[in-house]
Amino acid sequence: MLVALANLAVGAAAVFARFALVSGGALAVSCARLTLAAVVLVALAATRGSLRVIDRRAERRLLLAGVLLAIHFATWIASLNFASVAISTLLVCSVPVWTELYAVIRRRSIDRTAAISVLGALVGVAIVVGAPDRANTPLGIVLALIGAVAFAAYLVVVRGIDHRYATLAITSRTYAYAAILLAVAALLTRDHLPPLTDTHAWGGILAMAFLSQLFGHTALNAGVRVLSATFVSTFTLLEPVIAALLAAWLFHERLGPFTAIGAAVILAAIAIALRAEPSVDTAGAP
């Protein structure tokens, strides 16, 4: 039940973001989401002594991870201005495909599972791009894909962190670094937060920060400790489905037939990649 509720919270993140983007800019909204989550995690880490510097090289890797996390949130949330909730969420959930591609490049050999997952994802994206669906522009698709690749790179960097750094030590740092970078970017581009009077927009930001980020991803990480990683990872396939259903209900979004076919191909590719990489971390996206 906990894993199901966590996936519901994470899957709803794009819907929450869509409400926030009605009167706020993508960079400012991303910054607000991460700042709220970071404040809670940094305070918790401070009380538990998790902010202590253990290794200088690991600290530099965590800063790099923060940069990648900032890119992930900025591009993915921006993609919702140019793509439907369903397609944007589906593409950003393609992270396992890109981590699998990285593994192939690193070992300089490719197996059948990796080839099928990567090629399947590319074919699905090509179908979506070529489909006559005005809700999903090439810019929106590219931004969502950049968000997915950035988070895949984040996972690769984080997996190489000194094992003495617990999850709280990692997320408190990376969330804080990403929030600071997004704040600077928002100031430089004069991106704006929603007006304080816009309760729908701020409700979306608060829901992203506390429901999707803190509850959803924390619960998924807790689930991995008592359930098999394969079970939890497979459950994450529900995230784009949940997002699509909520968007259809709230925003009356509908996928065209060709777009739906492309989405199904991408979803199958993600499922194949998850089977090949059952230990995919779920601690940051979407």
Secondary structure, DSSP 8 states (H G I E B T S, - for coil): -HHHHHHHHHHTHHHHHHHHHTTS-HHHHHHHHHHHHHHHHHHHHHHTTTT----HHHHHHHHHHHHHHHHHHHHHHHHTTTS-HHHHHHHHTTHHHHHHHHHHHHHT---HHHHHHHHHHHHHHHHHHHS--TTS-HHHHHHHHHHHHHHHHHHHHHHTS-TTS-HHHHHHHHHHHHHHHHHHHHHHTT-----TT-HHHHHHHHIIIIIIIIIIIHHHHHHHHHS-HHHHHHHTTHHHHHHHHHHHHHT-----HHHHHHHHHHHHHHHHHHHH-TT---SS--
